[in-house]
Amino acid sequence: MSKALFCIDMQVDHFPMGMLEVENSSELPTSINARRKEFQHVYFFKASYPADHIRFAANHLWRKPGAEIELKGQSIHLYPMYCIESSWGAELHPQIQKKDSDMLVMRGSDPSNNPISLWDDPKFLLDLKHAGIEEIELSGILIEQKIIRDSIDELESKGFIVHLNKALTCSKLLPYF
């Protein structure tokens, strides 16, 4: 059975001094680097948003991070500007030991579309199946609980076995929420 490690949002902006710091995140790079050695398939999920993205409170008059708005028939949680495309904050944390064989999965490039899963590409799950992957371990920064839950549900509905490695995850945001 082929297994994959999913490393979610291990970007500079989610670590101390980042724009959307996550509490207790500073030890994750070292722990994930150690764990990744047990996997042939490693995927890094990376958000990269244009500055005019609809999820940023700064793009909605009189709105603050943490607010919920209704837009295009969907509820959108507003955030401070973080992981802006081509910015240092959107890069993988410098302690992450990424190999050439690792896959990078991007999301968030459409400024008018709020991401609903960890991947934008509808072929992504087919590609996992073709790679022979049957089991997935989740790790990293889990900011958007609904996106994580919906992504897990979709993976499981396609026959993947999914495990959340709680020792390799952080999810509480500071100081916004």
N, C-alpha and C positions, 0 to 999 in steps of 0.2 A: 504494500500500500504506500503510495507516494504522498508525502506530506509537504505542506507549504507553511511558511511563517509570514503573516501579514503584519507589517510594522506601520502603524497608522499615525500620520501627522507628526512625525518626529522632526519638526521644523523649529528653527531658532526662535520664532515668535512665541512658542509655547513653553519656553524655558525661562529661568530667572532673567529678568531685565527685558524680556520680550513684550510685544504689544498685547498678547493674550496669554499671559503667564498661567501655567497650571501648577498648582501646589504639589510639592514633592516630586517634581519631574526631573530634578538634576541627576538622580542616580540611574535613570532609565537607559541612557546610551551605553553605559558599561554593562549593565545587565543584559540588554538586548544583544550587544556584541558577543557576549559569552554564549547566549542561548542560540543564536543564529548558526553557530558551528554545527549544530545537529540537523540542519535542514539543507537539502539540495536546492530547494526553490524558496527564494526570499523575495517578497514584494514590498516596496515602500510606497505607501499611499501619501500623496502630497497635494495639498490645496494650493492653488495659485490663482489669485483673484485680481482682475483689473480694478483699478482704484475707483471706478464708477459702478462697482457691483451693487446690486439691490440689497445685499445683506448688511451693508455698512450703514450705521446710524447717521453718519456724516452726510450721506446722500439723501436724507429725508429731513426736511425742515422740522425743527422743534422736536426731534426724536433723539433719545439717548440710548447707549448700549444697554441691552437687557429688555428693551421694549419689544412688544409683539405688534406687528401690523398685518393687515389683510391686503394682499396685492395679487392680482390676477387669479383670484379665487383660492389662494393658498395663504396660510398663516406663515409669516416669516419672522424669525427671531433676529433682532438686530444686534450687531457686534461692533466693537471698535474696528478701525481699519487694521487688518493683520494679514500676513502672508500675501502681500501685494506682489503680483508677478514681477519678476526680475529684481526683487529687493533681497537684501541680505536676510531679512526675517523669513522669507519664503524658502530659503535653502535648508537642506538637511542639517541637523546639528553637527558641528564640526567633529565631534567625537565619534559619530557613527562611522563604522567601518563598512562602507558600501563597496561591493565587488562588481566587476564588469558583468558578471553573470546575473546579478540582481536585476529585477524588473522595477521600473518606476511607473506608477499609475497616477496620472494627473486628473484633477477635477477642478471645476469652478471657472473655466476660462470664458464662459458666456456671461456677460454682465447682467443680462436680463433674466437669467435662469438660476433659481436657487437649487443647489445640488440636493438630490434626494437619495443618493447612495454613495458608497465609497468610490465608485467608478462612473465615468460618463459614457464609456464605450459599451454599447449593448452587446458586442461580441466578446467581452471580457470573460464571461462564464464559459463560453464555448472554448476559448483559448485555454482556460484552466483544465477543462475536460480533455482536450487534445494533448495537453502536457502530461496527462495521466494522474493528475492530482485528485485525491479522494478525501483527504483530511486537511483541515486548516486550523492553525493556531493564531489567535488574534493577540496582538500586543500593541503598546504605544499609548498615544494621547487620545483619549476617547471624549471629545468635546460634545459632539452632537448625539445625544443618546438615541433619538428617534432614527437618525441615519444609521447608526450602528445596529440597532434592533432590526430595522427594515432590511439592511444588508445581510445580517445573519439569517433572517427569515428567508430571503431570496436564495442564499447559498444552500440552506437546508432543503428548500423546496426543489432544488436541482440535484439533490442526492449527496451533497457534501456533508461530511461530519465536521462540525465546528466547535472549537474549544476556545474559551476566553481565558487567557493566562492572567489571572488577577495580580499575580506577583510582578508582572511586566506591564502593568497599565496604571495610568493616572487619569482622573476625570474631573476633579473639582477645580473650577476656575477661580482665579483671583485677579483683581479685586472686584470684578464687574458683576458677579452674580451670586 
